[in-house]
Amino acid sequence: MRLTNGLCATYIALLIGILQPQWVKANALTALVKFFVESTNQMLNEPPDVQQVLKEYDFIVVGAGTAGCVIANRLTEVSQWKVLLIEAGGPETLLMDVPQYTTLNQLTEGTNWNYYTEPEDRSCLSLVNKRCRFPRGKVMGGCSVLNSMIQTRCNKRDYDLWESQGNPGWSYEKVLPYFKKSEDMTIPEYAKDRKHHATGGPLTISTNAYRTPLARAFLEAGAEIGYKVHDHDGDEQIGFSYIQTTVRNGSRLSASKAFLHPIRNRRNLHVKKYAQVTKVIIDPTTKQARAIEFVRNNKRYVVRARKEIILSAGATNTPQILMLSGIGPKEHLREFDIPLIQNLRVGFNLQDHQAVGGVIFTVNQSVALKFNRVLNLQNVINFADYHSGPLAIPNVEAIAFLETRLHPEEKDYPDMELLFVGGSYVSNPFNKMAFGLSEELWQAVYEPLQDKDMWTVFPMIMRPKSRGRIKLRSADPFDKPVIHPNYFSAEEDLDTMVRGIKAAVALSKTKAMQKFASEFHKIPIPGCRHHVFMSDDYWRCQAMHVTNTIYHLSGTCKMGPKSDPEAVVDATLKVYGIKGLRVADASIMPTIPTGHINAPTGMIGEKVSDMIKQQWLS
């Protein structure tokens, strides 16, 4: 098992117990033993890496992320179907389950594709080389191992919009049963709401048992200015709430743990790890997808599919695989002499929920989550022993959905989400690297905050108008793709961001937040000093300089009717013009939904599994 920074820190903290009084020493050693037992059990519970891949399967699922894990589970419910799930990364480790280690997981070697955007003129300007980091999961469970575990279904109108755009069966009424099918709601007051929630599914939904006083004040601030504090997945979305999380007993519950661990003994499921798919092999005459090609340990393998191949490699890797296979824009494939099989707008329509960093407020009490405060020996013991305490808190504690324009026709359709963090960039020494902050920015703006307690809001645009693109860098499947997010290419997005930042500043002035003497951090961004500090132009500048992805890449294999020239897949997620090939991940989303997209991605996996069963079992 590879040692991560977080694992080293944990071991060091536990070993310190040897030098402590006898009672601490005993507790530390007990916790250490329990920790290793859990780690061993977890590795045994994950489906093993099959030694001998068959020459042919009924279905091949590419990518063991959120959608891929769901699909592998549901298809293998049909005992006569043989299913291969293939993943470029390896197994999870126990340290990936510690909610406070999210940032470290994104830096762990071997579990992240480590993608970066290309330099652009209107975003990421104060990050290293003017490039945003794009963490993408390369591990069993995919991005559900790297994310902040936030579970939102997004807005009802998102799915009604999808259907109105020519995608029958994708209205909120039609997709709600698939959200509920996965769910095991354990928050008592929400579990009673049988209209919106369900219990008994594979995916546990919970809320934090441990909270900072700052998170409680954030919700009080929302109520103070007139917002509801409620379930964002209930009747209304706009309002404030503690996050609902994919956490079970204080530990991260990845898609792999939820959907694959319980079925590890199914004989009709084979899992191949550390295997990178390089192309789908398609008959150029019949346009039938026949097989996939993958490489492991520098050796090439080909595996055939009797019925279908399902690409669930994510909004970055799925379009890359399609284009390498000859499915994509003909003019782009011609650049790399890739034989064209089907001319489709693969890689276009890239969307993300971009956020702005550095909206930081100092406080006058020792109440924030700081690395040296959280990672002390007693907290490590508590987590290892009981999975409790501050280590069980994801980085984000609470969220607020707001409609900042107050258009009457858009009632309960937020354009902004505020992510509340009971700390800041400098609360964790790994954040500088994780967010890719430049040395100039760090030293000028954030290093002076090292000894202070703070809270942060990340304003996040919910329905961006900007669109980007994924392109090939070359015909070599091991070259990373070219990522152009085109953040803020639509001026309207900058206007929305300014309103979101101003909403966060207004919250800081409420009685609830002033109990801690909350004050906006007043050192200006170096590249924005020519603007009047805290003016609208300054906020626009800060958004373009301290741009953050919220890791919600989507839309690059757009679902739409045949009449839509941008569409790559139809409403059953079949690739236009190709037989036996579907796409099932966030890349099919025509428009990005209003919230965090892990839950909608899981819903896509549930829904496509039923579509496949209906076709092949009828």
Secondary structure, DSSP 8 states (H G I E B T S, - for coil): ----HHHHHHHHHHHHGGGS-HHHHHHHHHHHHHHHHHHHHHHHHS--B-SS--SEEEEEEE--SHHHHHHHHHHTTSTT--EEEE-SSB---GGGG-GGGHHHHHH-TTSB--EE----SSS-TTBGGG--EE--B-BTTGGGGTS--B-----HHHHHHHHHTT-TT-SHHHHHHHHHHHEEE--HHHHT-TTT--SSSSEEEB--SS--HHHHHHHHHHHHTT--BS-TTSS---EEEE--BSEETTEE--HIIIIIGGGTT-TTEEEE-S-EEEEEEE-TTT-BEEEEEEEETTEEEEEEEEEEEEE-SHHHHHHHHHHHTTEE-HHHHHHTT---SEE--TT-SBB--EEE---EEEESSS-S--HHHHSSHHHHHHHHHHS-SGGGS-S--EEEEE-SS--GGGTT--SEEEEEESS-GGGSTTHHHHTTB-HHHIIIIIGGGTTSEEEEEEEEESS----BEEE-S-S-TTS--EEE--TT-SHHHHHHHHHHHHHHHHHHTSHHHHTTT-EE-----GGGTTS-TTSHHHHHHHHHHSEEE-S--B-TT-B--TT-TT-SB-TT-BBTT-BTEEE-SGGG-SS--SS-SHHHHHHHHHHHHHHHHHHHH-
